[in-house]
Amino acid sequence: MAAFLNIVIVGLLLGGIYGLVSMGLNLIFGVVRIVNFAQGELVMLGMYGAYLSWFLLGLDPYVSALVVVPCLFVLGVIIQRFVLQPLQNEPFMQIFATFGLLILFQNAVLAITRGTGYSVHSELSRIVISVGDINVNLSRLIVLATVIVVAIGANWFLHSTMYGKAVRAVTQDRRSARLMGINVELAFMLTFGVGAALAGLAGVLLAPIYTLSPQIGGNFILAAFAVVVLGGLGSVWGAFFGGFIIGLIEAFAGYYLSPELKHAIWFLVFIAVLIVRPGGLFGIAGAEEVGLREQD
């Protein structure tokens, strides 16, 4: 029984990590209708931002979020305004542009660090909470708590604020939103900025857990795509619950089958959901098609 509970805990903690990384990706797709292949690299930049804040300023990685998250927001706004907006009538070129950003960010960090792995230390990451035979590192609990707060906050923002309602209007019909006086381009920039900021937040929270490397973003983006498709394109709660589903699948597959097969198992689930329900478990039917045709 203790082993089973440990697997569930590990799965939920993994799910929190995947869900947090996926929320920014899902938000960007839901509003801007762009599959951002560079989202993992934005997480990586957030991790290195936490490292620099710790190494140069002496800030605890979790405190560095006050610096890193706004910087990633500004970077996201710049990317949308100067890289993606000029290509807004060429959706496939936008996708290629995000892939180009992936290569750019990855190789820029590789050139600066020479591939050296770095670690970020936090006093909180050394704390282990034990309940019976179950041991949980506090840093992972912080990630889990954060993803819950972000999901609730994002849902409240989108449904209870004027800007959130404007964003939902842009998501549903861009032309009608323009006719109602909504600045669609501004909504795109702010949404991409928020998506990048969420990636930066994920990077800050993951920095004390993982060894930093220029390629580490790839470890998260594959899982994030699986979470987005499983949970539903453009759905905040889809990313939330999808992350936990993928995390639990990975934990149980790694324990009962083989650690080498755990990624293959959730990719099989990913493919099955893609075939049976392309809109995802919580997504709106047809969202995957709207993302390609609604670009005006």
C-alpha positions as CSV (number, residue, x, y, z in Angstrom):
1,M,0.0,0.0,0.0
2,A,2.8,2.4,0.8
3,A,4.4,1.7,-2.5
4,F,1.2,2.4,-4.3
5,L,0.7,5.7,-2.4
6,N,4.3,6.7,-3.2
7,I,3.7,6.1,-6.9
8,V,0.5,8.2,-6.8
9,I,2.4,11.0,-5.0
10,V,5.2,10.8,-7.6
11,G,2.7,10.9,-10.4
12,L,0.9,13.9,-9.0
13,L,4.2,15.8,-8.5
14,L,5.2,15.0,-12.1
15,G,1.8,16.1,-13.2
16,G,2.2,19.4,-11.5
17,I,5.4,20.0,-13.4
18,Y,3.9,19.0,-16.7
19,G,0.7,21.0,-16.1
20,L,2.6,24.2,-15.2
21,V,4.7,24.0,-18.4
22,S,1.6,23.2,-20.5
23,M,-0.6,26.0,-19.3
24,G,1.4,28.7,-21.1
25,L,1.6,26.6,-24.2
26,N,-2.2,26.0,-24.1
27,L,-3.0,29.7,-23.4
28,I,-0.9,30.8,-26.4
29,F,-2.6,28.3,-28.7
30,G,-6.1,29.1,-27.3
31,V,-5.8,32.8,-28.1
32,V,-3.1,33.4,-30.7
33,R,-3.6,30.0,-32.4
34,I,0.1,29.3,-32.7
35,V,1.8,26.0,-31.7
36,N,4.8,27.5,-29.9
37,F,7.7,25.0,-30.4
38,A,9.9,27.4,-28.4
39,Q,7.9,27.1,-25.2
40,G,10.4,24.5,-23.7
41,E,13.2,26.9,-24.4
42,L,11.4,29.7,-22.6
43,V,11.3,27.3,-19.6
44,M,15.0,26.8,-20.1
45,L,15.6,30.6,-20.1
46,G,13.6,30.9,-16.9
47,M,15.8,28.2,-15.3
48,Y,19.0,30.1,-16.3
49,G,17.4,33.3,-15.2
50,A,17.0,31.8,-11.7
51,Y,20.6,30.6,-11.8
52,L,21.9,34.1,-12.7
53,S,19.8,35.7,-10.0
54,W,21.1,33.2,-7.5
55,F,24.8,33.4,-8.7
56,L,25.1,37.1,-9.3
57,L,22.5,38.7,-6.9
58,G,22.4,36.0,-4.2
59,L,18.6,35.6,-4.6
60,D,16.9,32.4,-3.6
61,P,15.6,30.8,-6.8
62,Y,12.0,31.2,-5.7
63,V,12.5,34.9,-4.9
64,S,14.1,35.3,-8.4
65,A,10.7,34.8,-9.8
66,L,10.1,38.5,-9.1
67,V,12.8,39.3,-11.6
68,V,12.6,36.4,-14.1
69,V,8.9,36.3,-14.7
70,P,8.5,40.0,-15.8
71,C,11.6,39.6,-18.0
72,L,10.0,36.6,-19.8
73,F,6.8,38.5,-20.1
74,V,8.6,41.3,-22.0
75,L,10.4,38.7,-24.1
76,G,7.1,37.1,-25.0
77,V,5.6,40.5,-26.0
78,I,8.6,41.2,-28.2
79,I,8.5,37.8,-29.9
80,Q,4.8,38.2,-30.7
81,R,5.1,41.8,-31.9
82,F,8.3,41.6,-34.0
83,V,8.5,37.9,-35.0
84,L,5.0,36.4,-35.2
85,Q,2.7,39.4,-35.9
86,P,4.3,40.2,-39.3
87,L,3.5,36.6,-40.2
88,Q,-0.1,36.5,-38.9
89,N,-1.5,35.7,-42.3
90,E,1.0,32.8,-42.8
91,P,0.1,30.3,-40.0
92,F,2.6,27.7,-41.1
93,M,5.4,30.3,-41.3
94,Q,4.6,31.2,-37.7
95,I,5.1,27.6,-36.6
96,F,8.4,27.5,-38.5
97,A,9.4,30.8,-36.8
98,T,8.8,29.4,-33.3
99,F,10.9,26.4,-34.3
100,G,13.6,28.9,-35.4
101,L,13.4,30.6,-32.0
102,L,13.9,27.1,-30.4
103,I,17.2,26.7,-32.3
104,L,18.2,30.3,-31.6
105,F,17.7,30.2,-27.9
106,Q,19.2,26.7,-27.5
107,N,22.3,27.5,-29.4
108,A,22.8,30.9,-27.8
109,V,22.8,29.4,-24.4
110,L,25.0,26.5,-25.6
111,A,27.5,29.1,-26.9
112,I,27.6,31.0,-23.7
113,T,27.7,28.1,-21.3
114,R,29.8,25.7,-23.5
115,G,27.4,23.0,-22.5
116,T,28.4,23.1,-18.8
117,G,25.7,21.8,-16.5
118,Y,24.7,24.1,-13.7
119,S,22.8,23.6,-10.4
120,V,20.8,26.1,-8.4
121,H,20.5,25.6,-4.7
122,S,17.7,26.7,-2.4
123,E,17.3,26.1,1.3
124,L,13.7,25.1,0.7
125,S,14.7,22.3,-1.7
126,R,16.6,20.6,1.1
127,I,13.5,20.2,3.2
128,V,11.8,16.8,3.0
129,I,8.3,16.2,4.4
130,S,7.7,12.7,5.7
131,V,4.4,11.2,6.5
132,G,4.8,7.5,7.4
133,D,6.7,5.8,4.6
134,I,6.0,8.7,2.2
135,N,8.8,11.3,1.7
136,V,8.2,14.4,-0.4
137,N,10.7,17.1,-1.3
138,L,9.3,20.6,-0.5
139,S,10.4,22.0,-3.8
140,R,8.1,19.6,-5.7
141,L,5.2,20.5,-3.4
142,I,5.8,24.1,-4.2
143,V,5.4,23.2,-7.9
144,L,2.2,21.3,-7.2
145,A,0.7,24.2,-5.1
146,T,1.7,26.7,-7.8
147,V,0.0,24.9,-10.6
148,I,-3.2,24.7,-8.6
149,V,-3.0,28.4,-7.9
150,V,-2.2,29.3,-11.5
151,A,-5.1,27.2,-12.8
152,I,-7.6,28.8,-10.4
153,G,-6.2,32.2,-11.1
154,A,-6.2,31.8,-14.9
155,N,-9.8,30.5,-14.9
156,W,-10.9,33.4,-12.7
157,F,-9.1,35.9,-14.9
158,L,-10.6,34.6,-18.1
159,H,-14.1,34.5,-16.8
160,S,-14.4,37.4,-14.3
161,T,-12.3,40.3,-15.7
162,M,-13.0,42.6,-18.6
163,Y,-9.7,41.8,-20.2
164,G,-10.2,38.1,-19.7
165,K,-13.6,38.3,-21.4
166,A,-12.0,40.3,-24.2
167,V,-9.4,37.5,-24.6
168,R,-12.2,34.9,-24.7
169,A,-14.0,37.0,-27.4
170,V,-10.8,37.1,-29.5
171,T,-10.5,33.3,-29.0
172,Q,-14.0,32.7,-30.2
173,D,-14.2,35.1,-33.2
174,R,-11.4,37.6,-34.1
175,R,-13.5,39.5,-36.7
176,S,-16.4,40.1,-34.4
177,A,-14.0,41.1,-31.6
178,R,-12.5,43.7,-33.9
179,L,-15.9,45.0,-34.8
180,M,-16.6,45.4,-31.0
181,G,-13.6,47.6,-30.7
182,I,-11.2,45.0,-29.1
183,N,-7.6,45.5,-29.9
184,V,-6.8,42.0,-31.2
185,E,-3.1,42.6,-31.8
186,L,-2.7,43.9,-28.2
187,A,-4.6,40.9,-26.9
188,F,-2.2,38.6,-28.9
189,M,0.9,40.4,-27.5
190,L,-0.3,40.3,-23.9
191,T,-1.4,36.7,-24.1
192,F,1.9,35.6,-25.6
193,G,3.7,37.6,-22.9
194,V,1.6,35.8,-20.2
195,G,2.3,32.4,-21.8
196,A,6.1,33.2,-21.8
197,A,5.8,34.4,-18.2
198,L,4.2,31.1,-17.2
199,A,7.1,29.3,-18.9
200,G,9.5,31.5,-16.9
201,L,7.7,30.8,-13.7
202,A,7.9,27.0,-14.5
203,G,11.6,27.4,-15.1
204,V,12.2,29.2,-11.8
205,L,10.4,26.5,-9.9
206,L,12.1,23.7,-11.7
207,A,15.6,25.2,-11.4
208,P,16.3,23.7,-7.9
209,I,15.1,20.3,-9.0
210,Y,16.9,19.7,-12.3
211,T,20.5,20.2,-13.5
212,L,20.5,23.1,-16.1
213,S,21.5,22.4,-19.7
214,P,20.7,24.1,-23.0
215,Q,18.7,21.1,-24.2
216,I,16.6,20.7,-21.1
217,G,13.6,22.4,-22.6
218,G,13.1,19.4,-24.9
219,N,12.5,17.3,-21.9
220,F,9.4,19.3,-21.1
221,I,8.0,20.3,-24.5
222,L,7.2,16.7,-25.6
223,A,5.2,16.1,-22.4
224,A,3.6,19.5,-22.7
225,F,2.3,18.7,-26.2
226,A,0.9,15.4,-25.0
227,V,-0.8,17.2,-22.1
228,V,-2.3,19.9,-24.3
229,V,-3.7,17.3,-26.8
230,L,-4.9,15.0,-24.0
231,G,-6.5,17.8,-21.9
232,G,-7.9,19.9,-24.8
233,L,-6.5,22.6,-27.0
234,G,-7.1,26.0,-25.5
235,S,-8.4,24.7,-22.1
236,V,-6.8,25.8,-18.9
237,W,-8.4,23.0,-16.9
238,G,-7.4,20.6,-19.7
239,A,-3.8,21.5,-19.1
240,F,-4.3,21.1,-15.4
241,F,-5.9,17.7,-15.4
242,G,-4.0,16.5,-18.5
243,G,-0.7,17.1,-16.6
244,F,-1.8,14.9,-13.7
245,I,-3.0,12.2,-16.1
246,I,0.3,12.1,-17.9
247,G,2.2,12.3,-14.7
248,L,0.3,9.3,-13.2
249,I,0.7,7.3,-16.4
250,E,4.4,7.9,-16.4
251,A,4.8,7.0,-12.7
252,F,2.8,3.8,-12.9
253,A,4.3,2.7,-16.2
254,G,7.8,3.4,-14.9
255,Y,7.2,1.3,-11.7
256,Y,5.1,-1.6,-13.0
257,L,6.5,-1.9,-16.6
258,S,9.9,-0.4,-17.3
259,P,11.4,3.1,-16.8
260,E,12.5,2.9,-20.5
261,L,8.8,2.5,-21.6
262,K,7.2,5.2,-19.5
263,H,7.4,7.8,-22.2
264,A,6.3,5.4,-24.9
265,I,3.2,4.5,-22.8
266,W,1.9,8.1,-22.5
267,F,2.7,8.7,-26.2
268,L,0.4,5.7,-27.0
269,V,-2.3,7.4,-24.9
270,F,-1.5,10.7,-26.7
271,I,-2.0,9.0,-30.1
272,A,-5.2,7.2,-29.0
273,V,-6.8,10.5,-27.7
274,L,-5.7,12.2,-30.9
275,I,-7.5,9.6,-33.0
276,V,-10.6,9.2,-30.8
277,R,-11.2,12.7,-29.6
278,P,-9.0,15.3,-31.5
279,G,-10.4,18.1,-29.3
280,G,-9.1,16.5,-26.1
281,L,-10.9,15.5,-23.0
282,F,-11.8,19.0,-22.0
283,G,-11.3,20.9,-25.2
284,I,-13.9,22.4,-27.6
285,A,-14.7,20.3,-30.6
286,G,-13.1,21.7,-33.7
287,A,-10.5,23.8,-31.8
288,E,-7.7,22.0,-33.6
289,E,-9.2,23.1,-37.0
290,V,-9.9,26.7,-36.0
291,G,-6.3,27.1,-35.1
292,L,-5.3,26.6,-38.7
293,R,-8.1,28.5,-40.5
294,E,-8.8,31.5,-38.4
295,Q,-5.8,33.8,-39.0
296,D,-7.4,37.0,-40.3
